[in-house]
Amino acid sequence: MKLKPHDFLMITLLSLSFSLTGCGGDTSDQPELGQVKGTVTMDGSPLAGVSVTFSPDSGRPATGKTDIAGNYELIYIRNTPGCKLGHNKVMISNSTEEDEMEQEGDDVVQTAPSDEKT
């Protein structure tokens, strides 16, 4: 499935209608986190199995995957829900396309130079 530019814009705008509440993480080395949950739809229908990524200006991105109803929740690290507060770039990608690209990628074989003289 390929997303058209206007569909991507609609999905992005819908994704930005998330709510940031609360803080996450008990450790002092984690940034302040906000919980992010949302629904991804296209033309009024939920999109299942797509990846949602929020990438802050600096630091670790948070990701989530939509369920059959198009719902997702972002995970910062391991089982810690949320994403870093502040400005985030939102990306939505079709996991199937990502999997296909990984499978179609060219195998690169590198050999180390030999010290032997022939």
N, C-alpha and C positions, 0 to 999 in steps of 0.2 A: 504494500500500500504506500503510495507516495502522497505526501501532503502538499497541497497547493499553498502559495504564499498567503492568500487571504485566510485559509483554514488554519495555518500556523499562527497567524496574528490572533485569530479568534481563540485558539487554544491557549496561547500565551496570556491573553487578557483574562480568560477564565481562570487560569492558574494563579494569576496575581490577585484573585479575589480571596486569597487565603487569609487566615487570621493568625497573628503572632501573639501567643499568650504564654505566660510562665517562663520559667528558666529550666534549663536542663543540665544534667551532669552534676555529680557530687565532687568531682576532683577540681582542684584549683587551677590546673593547667588547661582546662577547657574554656573556650570563650562563652559569653552569655548566649544562650540558645533560646529560640522561640519555636513552639510546636507549629508544624505546618501540615494541614490536611486539606484535601481538595478533591475535585472531580474533573476529569478531562473528558470533554465531549467534542464531537464533530458533527455538524449539521443536526444537533439535538440528540444524537445517539452517543452512548458511552463508548470510550475507547479502552478496550481491555488489553493488558499485556504491554503497555508502552512504558518506557522509562522516563521519569521526571527527575531532573537534576537542577539544583539551585547552587550556583557557584558564586561565592562572595568575591569582593575585590582582592582579598588576600585570605589565605587559609584553606582549610579542607572543604570540599563541596559536600552537600547532603543529597542523597538519592532516595527514590522510592519507585515502586512499580505498581501500575494500576491493576485492580482486580476486575472481575467480569462486569461490575457496575461502573467502572471507570474511576473508582475511588483510590486514593493513594495517601500515604503518610510518609513524610521524609524521615530518614534515618541518618544521623550525623556520623556515628561510628559504632560499630558492633550493634548492640541493641539499644543505643541511646537515641531516642527520638528527637527530632528538631533540626534546625539549621542555624547558622551563625546570623545574628541580627545585623541589619544594615542593608546596603545595596547588594542585590544578588542578580546575576544573569540567569534567566530561566531557559532551560533547554528541554525539549520533549522529543524523544526519538523512538522509533519503532524497533523494539528488541529483535524482531525477526530479521529486519534488514541488517542490524549490527551483527547478528549471528552469521548471516550469509556472507557478509564482507569478511569476517574472520575466517570462514571456511574457504573462501575463494582467494584469499591472500596468497601471494607467491612465497614459496619456501626459499629462504636465503641460506645458502650453505657457505660458511667461511672456513678457510683452512689456515692454520698457522704456518708461517714460513719455516722451512726445514733448515736445520743447521748442517745437514749432510751435503757434501759436494759430490756431484755426479759427473 
